[in-house]
Amino acid sequence: MSTSSPELFVELDRSRPRGLRAQLERSLRDAIRAGRLRPGVRLPSSRALAADLQITRGVVIAAYHQLTAEGYLTSRQGWGTVVNAITTPEGPQRRRPQPAAVRYDFRPGAPDVGLFPHAAWARATRTTMRSLPDQSLGYSDPAGLPALRETLADYLGRVRGVSCEPDNIVVCNGFSHGLSLLARVLAERGIAVEDPGHPSWREQIEWAGASCHPIEVDDEGLRVDRLTASGAGAVLVTPAHQYPTGVVLSASRRIDLLDWARTSGGYVIEDDYDAEYRYDRQPVGALQGVAPDHVVHAGSLSKSLAPGLRLGWLVVPPALRDEVVAARARSDRFTTSIIQATVAEFVQRGDLDRHLRRTRRSYRQRRDALIAALRQHLPACRATGISAGLHVLVRLPDGMDATHLAATAARHGILIQPLDRYRSSPAPGRHPALVMGYSRLTPHHIEEGIHHLAAILNSDGATTRPVEDNNG
């Protein structure tokens, strides 16, 4: 146990007629009753508090004794003086509300961080720290370390068909950070987004001062005809595996989208979401490789490794490069050099490729478990967007309320998201669906969770009649 004493905020007014002991007692008593000092919190020792408040130790000891007699404090062997749970005239001391225990977390958008390759990462870190030049620990290029940009240019060309030089790459702190930089640079153009789409991206764009134009997504992806009519000068898309519907941007829509960019002089922001995880289809090449002057290719390590690394990249057309780098320099200067250098080493050693092969097998098993469980326990529901990524779209029978079902499931410890959460405006009753991630659960827990979800759905009085396949 640490021998240091915790700090405590107490105000004493030596000009007031009441004694210091009474003031200290009242201050502590009020803090406990108001919940600012919660049950189990350890108070400073009498000696430490007396020194902090510049009063005699006897005053503190007397105050502690009085509050112990009143039941506010207790003395715990080996720990010191701690706050008790007390009952006030208004009822038990208020505690922070505790969420229901989460038994099955089907929320999308995050990997299983338990699969992080600790040993390989440690090896890359050791190698990096032995060879990292001293100057790399100073203020570095806002665009990123040259070694990482060279590594990323080679890697993206090899695995995603991206066409770029290291100078086209700007390293950032994950995709959301990269999007905020682009939104500032492209603010005057207005930025279109997929609808349904990630609500955080809409918020990020609007926070940066750009107007946001939701554009409908159907079973072929973004409606390019509606993009043209919107007047936006840039568009954010997830062509490899649309978030959250899971559709792949069709070949004809890819052509139409790039034609729109060339004709209008607009820019496509290509979020390469879930491109690393493909199960039942060949990889779809990056849009950037076809039109590098009009496409910003954005990626990160948040899904492939861990969000906590906070590392991503933008492959920027030459016409935008200087503006994006300048925005990076003005916002937070650069990404930590040690992480950048370690990622470069990790990729060069082939560790990222090996990690993706291993996790791809694991996630496919989990996806298969989810599909099998849905077929067994919820046969009237239909899973789509299953060929890639870390989530599926579960279409419910017409007439069901996905938002109500998600709220009911949450009360039973099952976390799922209704599709309406991702729409720019709610559409009650329109093609009800759930967005269900499977990356954070084992196959056994996936089957168990869907079994419990089916029981909740049936007990809630909802019907699960079979429905015809449709394009909704």
N, C-alpha and C positions, 0 to 999 in steps of 0.2 A: 504494500500500500504506500502511496506517496506520502511523504512527511510534510509536504507544503500545506499551508492552511488556506482554505477557500476565502475569497473576498466577499464582502457584504456591504451593500449601500445603505447607510443610515445617516439621517440628517439630525443634528442636535443644535438647538438654539440656546446659547449660554446667556442670552439677554432675557430669556423668559423666566418668570418667577418659579415655575415648577422645577424640581430637582432633575439632574441629569439621569438618575436611575429611572424616574418615572417616565421621562421622555423616551429612553431606550426601550423600556417595557412596552410603552404604547406603540412605538414605531414597529417593533417586532410583532406585536399582537395584531396590529392592523394589516401588516404584510401577510401574515399567516391567514387571517380571516378573509382577505381579499384574493388569496390564491397566488400572490406574487412569490411567496415562499411555499412550495408544494411539499406534501408529505414525503419524507425520506431525504430531504435536502439536508446536508451537513453544514452546520454553522461554524464560523471560525472559533478557535480556542479562545478562552477568556483573555489570555495573555496577548494573542494576536489582535483581537478586536479592540482591546484597551489601547494598544499601541497605535492602531489605525485611527481611532477616534480621539486620541490624546486625552484619555481619562484614566482614572485609577482602575486597576484590575478588580478591586473589590466591588466597584459599581457594576461591572459586567457580571461578576459571579452572582451578585444579589439579584440582578435582573433575570439571569438564567434560572436561578432557583425559584423565583416567583412564577415564571412562565411554565416551569416544570410542574410546580404544584397545581397550576391551573389546567394542566393537561395539554398545553400547546407544544411543549418540548419533552424530549426524553433523552436519557444518557444511555448510549449504546457502547458496550464493551469493545474496545479496539477501534472505535469509529468516532467517538466524541458525542457532541450534542446534536441531535437531529430533530427535524420537525415531525410532529405527530399528525395523523389524520384526526380532525376535530369536527364537532357538530356545532353549527351556529344556529341562532334562532330561525334563520331562513332554511335550515336543513344542513346536510353534510357538506363539508368543505368542497367547494367546486373543483373538479378535476377537468383536465382537457378531455373532450369527448374522444372515446376510443372507437376506431372503425371496426366493423364486423370482421372476424377472422377470415382471411382470404384462404380458401381451400384450393381453388382452381382459377388460375390467372390466364384467361384467354385473350387478354388485351393484345393488340398488334403493336408493331413498331419497335420492338427491342429484341436483341439476340439473347441466347443463353450465355451469360458471362461466365458460367461455370465451365464452359468449354474453352476459355481463354488459354492459349498455349504458354503457360508460365515458364516452363523450362527453356523453350526456344527464345522467348522474349528476354529471359535473364541472360542467355548466351549472347544475344545481340547487344544487350546493354553493356555487358562486360567488355566485349570487343570494341564497342563505341567509346567507352570511357578510357580505354587504353590508347586509342588513336585520335581522339577528338582534339583538333588544334586549339590552343588557348584562345585565339581570336574568335572562335566560334561561340565562345561563352559571353562575348560582348554583344553590343547592339548590332543586329545583322540585317540583311536585305529584307525589306517588307514582303517581297515576293516569295521568300523562302530560301533555304540553304541550296546552293547549286547542286550538291550531291543528291539531295532528295528530288529536286526537279528533274535531273537527268534520269534518275531511277524510275520516277513516275512516267516520264515520257516513253521510256522503253517498255515499261510494264503495260501501260494503257494501249500502246500500239500493238503489243503482242496479244493481249487478252480481250480488248474491246474494239480494235480496229480504229482507234483514235489517231488522227494525223496531226502531230504537233512537234515543235521543238521545245527544249527546256524553257526558253524565254517566254513561251506562251502560257506557262503554268504559274499560278499564284496559289501558294499554300495558305490555308485558312483553318480556323478552329471548328471544323465540322461544317455540314451543309448549311445549317441555319445561319451561321456567321457569313458564309460565302454569299448566301441569298441576300443578306442585309447589305453587303457591299454592292452587289449588282443592283438592288432596288434603289440605292442612292444614286448610282451612276445613271440608271435608266428611268429615274422618277418622272421626268417630263414627258416621256413617251407613253406612260401608262402600261401596266403589266396585266396580261390575261392569265387566268389560272383555270385548271380543270375543276369541274363541278359534277359530282362530288370530288373533293380533294382534301388535302391536309389543312385543317383550320389554322394551325400555327403558321403555315406559309402565308395565308391571307393576312393574318395579323402582322407578320414580319414586313410584308410589302407595305401595308398601310402605315405601320409605325415609321417606316423610312420616308414617308411623305409621298408615295406613289399611289395613283388611283389603281384600284383592283377590279378586274372585269371577269366575273365567273362565266365560263364557257361549258356548255353541256358535254358530257361524255356518254357515248352509247357503246354498243358492242364492238365497234371498230376503233374506239378511242375518241380523241378530241374531235368535236365538230368544227372542222376548219372553215366551213362556210359561215358559221356564226362568229368565228374569230375574225374573219375579214370584215364582217358587219360591225364589230365592236369598236373599231378604230384604235385598238391598242397597238403599240409599237414594239411590244415584246410579249412573249408567252412562256410560261413555265409548264413543262410537260414531264410525265414519267412514262416514256414510250416502251421501255422494256417490260414493265409490269405495273400497270397503272395503280396508283394508290388512291382509294382503297378497293376498287372494283376488280383489279387483277387482269383486266383485258390488255392485250398487246396491241399497240398502234398498228393498224393494218398497213400493208404495202402501199395501197392507193392513198391512204391518209398521210403516210410519210412523204410521198411525192407531193401531195397537195400542200402539206405544211412547209416543206422546203421551197416550193414555188412561191408560197405566200411571203416567205422571208426574203427571197431574192427580188421579187417584184416590188414589195413595199419598202425594202431596206430595213426590215425589222430583224429582231434577234430572237432566237429560240434558246431558252435556258433548259438544257437537258439534264434533269435529275436522274442519274443512272441507278435509281432505286431498285434493289433486289436483283440486279443483273448478275451478281455472283452466284445466285442459287437458282439453278435450272434443273428440272427433273425429267420432264417428258417431251422436251422439244430442243431443237438446236438453238444455239445462242443467236440473238438478234444483234447485229452490229450497231455501233453507236451512230446516231445521226450526225455527229460532228465529223466523222470520217468522210461523209458525202459532201458536206457544206461547211468546211472549217471557218469560212469568213462570216458565217451567219449564225453559228451555233456555239453557245457556251456549254461545255461539257462539265458537269459538276459531280463529284463523288466524294466518298469519305470512308473511314474505317469503322464507323459507328455500328454497322450491322455485321461486317465481316470479322471484326475483332472485338471492339468494346466502345461504347459511347464515351467512357471516361477518358479515353486517350485524347479526345477533342482535336482530331486532325482530319482535314479534308483538303480538297483542291478544286480549283477552277482552271479549265483549259480555255483561255480567253482569245477571241479573235484579235488580230493585231490592232484593229481600229479602236478597241476598247482597253487594251492592255495598260496603257499609261494611266488612264483614269481609275481603273480598278486598283492598281498598285498605289496610287496616290490616296485613294479612299482607305486602303489598308494602313498606310503610314499615318494617316490622321486619326484613325479609330483606336488601334491598340498596337501599332508598330509591327509586331511579328509574333509568330508562334514559337514556343520554347524550343531552343536549338537542340537540346538533349533528346527530346522526343523526335524531332525531325531526323536527326542523325541515326537514332536507333531504328526508326521505321525504314530508312534507306538500307541499313544493314540487314534488317529482317527480311525485306523484299529481295535484296540481292542474293541472300543465302538460299532462297527458295522456300523459306519458312512460311510465307503467306500462301503460296501455292499448296503446300502440304496441308496447312491448316484448313484451307477452303475445301480440299478434297475430303478431309475427315469430317468436317462439319456438314458438308453437303449430304453425306451418307446418313448422318444422324438426323438432320432435319427432314430428309425424305422419309425416314422411318416414322417420324412424328406426324408428318403430313398424312401418310398412309393410314396411320392409326386413327387420325381425326376423321378421314373420309369413311373408313370402315365403321367407326362408332356412329356417325351420322346416319349411315345407311341402315344400321341395325336398330338404333333407338329413335331416330327421327326420320323415318322413311319419306315423309311428305315434304321434307326440306331438300334443297338442291344446292350442292357446293359448286361454285364456279371460280375461275381464276386460280386453278390449282396447279398449273404447270410450272410455276416458279415462285420464288419469294418465301416469306415466312408467315403468310396469313392466307385465308380463303374468305370468299364472300358466301355466306349461307343465306340463300333466298328462302323466305318463309311463305306459307300459303297465303293467298289473298285474304284480307280481312283481319290478319293478326296485327298487333301493335308491337313493333320491335322495341320501341322505347320503354313501354310498360314491361315487356318481358325482361329486358336488361336490368331494369330497376328491381324487379322481383327477384331475379337471379342474384343480384348483388346482396340482397338481404339474407341470402343463403350461402354467401361466401363464394359465389361464382361470378367472375368479372368478365363481361362481354361488352361490346360496343354496338349500338344500333347504327345503321347506315346513315340515318338522318343527321347524326352528329357531324358528318363530313360534308353535308350539303351547305350551300351558301344561305339557303332559307329552308325551313322545315317543309316536308311534303308528306303530311300524315296520310297513311293509306296507300301511298304510291309505291308499289313494288317493295313491300317490307323485307328487310334483310338485316343480317348481323355480320359484322366484321370480326372474324375470330382468328387470333394468332395462335400458333402452336409451338413456338420456339422455346418457351420457358417451362414446358411440361414434359414429363416422360410419357412414352406410349401408354403405360399403365394408367397414369393419372389422367391422360386425355380420355381414355375409354370410360374411366370412372366418372369424370366430370360431365361428359355428355349423357351418361346414364342418369345422373342426378338432375341435369338440366331438363331431360325429357320428363322426369317425374314432376318437376316443378311446373313445366309447361302444361302437362295434363291436369295437374291438380288445380291449376289456376283457371281452368274452365275453357281454355283455348282449344280450338279444333285443329287437327293436322291432316286435313283431307289432301290427297294427292292433287297436284296441279300440273297443267301442261307446260312443257318447256317453252320459253319465250325469250325475246331479246331484251327484256327489261333490266 
